[in-house]
Amino acid sequence: MSNQAEKFQQGQIILIDKPYTWTSFDVVGKVRYLLKKELGLKKLKVGHAGTLDPLATGLLVICTGKFTKTIDEIQAQQKEYTGIITLGATTASYDLEKETDIDYPTEHISEEQIKTIAQSFIGEQLQEAPMHSAKKIDGKRAYEYARAGEEVVIKSNTINIYDFDVPAISQSLEEIKDKLTQIDIRLNPKINVAQPYENGLHVKFKIGCSKGTYIRAIARDFGTHLNSGGHLSELRRTKIGDFDVKNATLPTEGELIKLIHSI
C-alpha cells in the first residue's frame, strides 16, 4: 500500500462544496470512487457528517478511513446556513422540490414584523421535521412514507437557534431564477426543481443552529408566525463548527484528483 493510500485509510477529512440537485449520497459515491481509483484501493470507508437536501448547496464534511468514527462528533457541532425564505406560498416539501400548493397574503407583513419574528426564533425549542426528510421513523425514512402517501406521526425534537439575521428583504427572485438556468442535473435527473414563486416577499437570512435543525421547517413556521405561508427558495450551508465552505472543493473529477494527490 502506498503512503498516500495509507493516509486515507488512517483517516482524512475532505471538505466538499455540494452542488445544487446533487444528493449527499451522490457526493460520497463520487469521492469514494475516485479515491479507490486513484489510490488503487479495493475497499475504503467513506462517509459524510450531516446530510444536505438535494436543493441545498454548501459544506459537506467527508471523512475517510478511521476518521469515519468522528462523524457523530462533527455532526454535533453548531451549523451555519444562509438562504432565502419566500413568504406567500407553501409547498409540500417546504422547498422547491415540490410545486407551490396554497397562496397566502403578504400585504400585511412589514419589515419590522419580519425582523421581530426572526428574533423570536432564537433559543431552545421543539421542532417537527418535514415529512419529506431523511428523519427515521420505525426504521424507514420519513420521505418514504411521504412518497407512499402514508401519514405518520413525527415526534418533535429539541433544537437550538443561536442566531437569526435578516440582512435583506426583496420582492424579486432574479438571482434564484438565474441559478436555475445554470444548474446541471445530469448526475441526478430524478430530482425535481419547481419554478420559483414569483409573488410574495423573499427574506434573505443567516442562521446559526444546533444539530438536527431543519431549515425548511423554520421556513414553514416563519410563514405561519406571520399569518402567511412560507417555503425555502434557497439554502446554503456555510459552516459546521470550525469547518468553513470557503475551504471546500467542488466535486469535479479534476478538482478531486488534484486534492487527493495534494494530501
C-alpha positions in Angstrom: 0.0 0.0 0.0 1.3 3.4 -0.9 1.9 6.2 1.6 -0.9 8.2 0.0 -3.3 5.3 0.3 -2.3 4.7 3.9 -3.1 8.3 4.8 -6.7 7.9 3.6 -7.0 4.5 5.4 -5.8 6.1 8.6 -8.2 8.9 8.1 -8.6 12.2 6.3 -11.3 15.0 6.3 -12.3 16.4 2.9 -14.5 19.5 2.6 -16.8 19.5 -0.3 -19.0 22.3 -1.7 -22.1 20.3 -2.7 -23.6 21.4 -5.9 -27.3 22.1 -6.5 -29.5 19.0 -7.1 -26.8 16.6 -6.0 -27.7 14.3 -3.1 -25.2 13.9 -0.3 -25.0 10.2 -1.3 -24.0 11.3 -4.8 -21.1 13.2 -3.4 -19.9 10.4 -1.1 -20.2 8.0 -4.0 -18.1 10.1 -6.4 -15.4 10.8 -3.7 -15.2 7.1 -2.8 -14.9 6.0 -6.4 -12.1 8.5 -7.2 -10.2 7.7 -4.0 -10.2 4.0 -4.7 -9.3 4.5 -8.4 -6.5 7.0 -7.8 -5.0 5.1 -4.8 -5.5 1.6 -6.1 -7.7 0.5 -3.2 -10.3 -2.2 -3.3 -12.0 -1.0 -0.1 -12.2 2.3 1.7 -14.6 3.6 4.3 -16.1 7.0 3.3 -19.0 8.8 5.0 -20.4 12.3 5.5 -21.1 14.3 8.6 -24.6 15.6 8.0 -27.0 15.3 5.1 -27.7 18.3 2.9 -31.0 18.3 1.0 -30.7 17.9 -2.8 -31.7 21.6 -3.4 -29.3 22.9 -0.8 -25.6 23.7 -1.7 -22.6 24.2 0.5 -20.5 22.4 3.1 -20.4 18.7 3.2 -17.7 17.2 5.5 -16.4 13.9 4.1 -14.5 11.5 6.4 -12.3 8.6 5.3 -10.9 5.5 6.9 -10.7 5.6 10.7 -11.9 9.2 10.7 -15.4 7.9 10.0 -15.5 7.2 13.7 -15.5 11.0 14.3 -18.7 11.6 12.2 -21.0 11.8 15.2 -18.7 14.3 16.9 -18.6 16.5 13.8 -22.4 16.3 13.3 -22.9 17.5 16.9 -21.2 20.8 16.2 -23.0 24.1 15.5 -24.1 24.8 11.9 -24.4 28.0 9.9 -26.7 28.4 6.9 -27.7 31.2 4.6 -30.6 31.3 2.2 -34.0 32.8 1.2 -37.4 32.2 2.7 -40.2 33.0 0.4 -43.4 34.2 2.0 -46.8 34.0 0.3 -47.0 30.3 -0.7 -46.3 26.8 0.7 -45.1 23.6 -0.8 -45.4 20.0 0.5 -41.7 19.7 0.8 -41.2 23.2 2.3 -38.7 23.9 -0.6 -38.7 23.9 -4.4 -38.7 20.2 -4.8 -42.5 20.3 -4.8 -44.7 22.8 -6.6 -46.5 25.6 -4.6 -49.9 24.4 -3.4 -51.5 27.3 -1.5 -51.1 31.0 -1.9 -51.3 33.4 1.1 -51.4 37.2 1.5 -48.3 39.1 2.3 -49.6 42.7 2.1 -50.0 42.9 5.9 -46.3 41.9 6.6 -43.8 44.7 7.4 -40.0 44.6 7.5 -40.2 45.3 11.3 -42.5 42.3 11.8 -40.2 40.0 9.8 -37.2 41.0 11.9 -39.1 40.7 15.1 -40.3 37.2 14.3 -36.8 36.2 13.3 -35.5 37.2 16.7 -38.4 35.3 18.4 -36.9 32.0 16.9 -33.7 32.4 18.9 -33.3 29.9 21.8 -34.2 26.3 22.6 -37.4 25.0 21.1 -39.3 21.9 19.8 -39.3 21.4 16.1 -41.3 19.0 13.9 -39.3 17.7 11.0 -40.7 17.8 7.4 -42.3 14.7 6.1 -40.1 15.0 3.1 -36.9 14.4 5.1 -34.3 11.7 5.9 -35.5 11.5 9.5 -36.0 7.9 10.5 -39.4 6.7 11.8 -39.7 3.0 12.8 -36.7 2.1 10.6 -37.8 4.0 7.5 -37.0 7.5 6.2 -39.9 10.0 6.5 -39.7 10.7 2.8 -40.5 7.0 2.1 -43.8 7.4 3.9 -44.5 10.7 2.2 -43.9 9.2 -1.3 -46.2 6.3 -0.5 -48.9 8.7 0.6 -48.8 7.2 4.2 -49.5 9.5 7.2 -47.3 9.0 10.2 -46.7 11.0 13.4 -43.3 12.7 13.5 -42.1 13.3 17.1 -40.8 16.8 17.7 -37.1 17.2 18.6 -35.4 19.8 20.7 -33.2 22.2 18.7 -31.5 25.5 19.4 -31.3 28.6 17.2 -28.3 30.7 18.2 -28.6 33.5 15.6 -31.2 34.5 13.1 -30.2 37.6 11.0 -32.2 39.1 8.2 -29.8 41.2 6.0 -32.3 41.9 3.2 -36.0 41.6 2.1 -36.9 41.6 -1.6 -39.8 41.3 -4.0 -37.5 39.8 -6.7 -36.1 36.4 -7.2 -33.9 37.1 -10.1 -30.7 35.6 -8.6 -32.6 32.3 -8.0 -34.0 32.2 -11.5 -30.5 32.8 -12.8 -29.2 29.9 -10.8 -32.0 27.6 -12.2 -30.8 28.3 -15.8 -27.3 27.2 -14.9 -27.8 24.0 -12.9 -26.5 20.7 -14.1 -28.9 17.9 -13.2 -27.3 15.2 -15.4 -26.0 13.4 -12.3 -29.4 13.0 -10.7 -32.2 13.9 -13.2 -34.9 12.4 -10.8 -34.6 15.5 -8.5 -37.5 17.8 -9.3 -37.0 21.5 -9.3 -40.2 23.5 -9.3 -40.5 27.0 -10.6 -39.7 29.7 -8.0 -42.7 31.6 -6.7 -42.7 35.0 -8.3 -45.0 36.8 -5.9 -44.7 37.5 -2.2 -41.7 38.5 -0.1 -38.2 37.0 -0.3 -36.4 37.1 3.0 -32.6 36.6 3.0 -31.3 35.1 6.2 -28.3 33.8 8.1 -29.0 31.2 10.8 -26.7 29.6 13.4 -28.3 26.4 14.8 -27.8 23.1 16.6 -27.6 19.6 15.2 -31.0 18.3 13.9 -32.4 21.6 12.9 -34.4 21.6 9.7 -34.2 25.0 8.0 -37.1 24.0 5.7 -39.2 23.6 8.9 -38.1 27.1 10.0 -39.4 28.4 6.7 -42.7 26.7 7.3 -43.0 28.0 10.8 -41.8 31.5 9.8 -44.7 31.9 7.4 -47.2 30.6 10.0 -45.9 33.1 12.6 -46.6 35.9 10.1 -50.1 34.7 9.3 -49.0 33.7 5.8 -47.3 30.7 4.2 -43.6 30.2 3.7 -41.1 27.9 2.0 -37.4 27.7 1.3 -36.3 29.1 -2.1 -32.5 28.8 -1.4 -30.3 27.1 1.2 -26.5 27.0 1.6 -24.6 25.5 4.5 -21.6 27.7 5.2 -20.1 26.3 8.4 -20.0 23.2 10.6 -18.1 24.0 13.8 -14.7 25.3 12.6 -15.1 23.9 9.1 -15.9 26.6 6.5 -17.2 26.2 3.0 -14.6 28.8 1.9 -12.1 26.0 2.2 -14.2 23.4 0.4 -13.7 21.9 -3.1 -16.2 21.4 -5.8 -16.7 17.6 -6.6 -15.5 17.8 -10.2 -13.1 15.0 -11.2 -10.2 17.4 -11.9 -10.5 19.2 -8.5 -10.9 16.0 -6.5 -7.9 14.3 -8.2 -5.8 17.4 -7.5 -6.9 17.4 -3.9 -6.3 13.6 -3.4 -2.7 13.9 -4.5 -2.1 17.1 -2.5 -2.8 15.5 0.9 
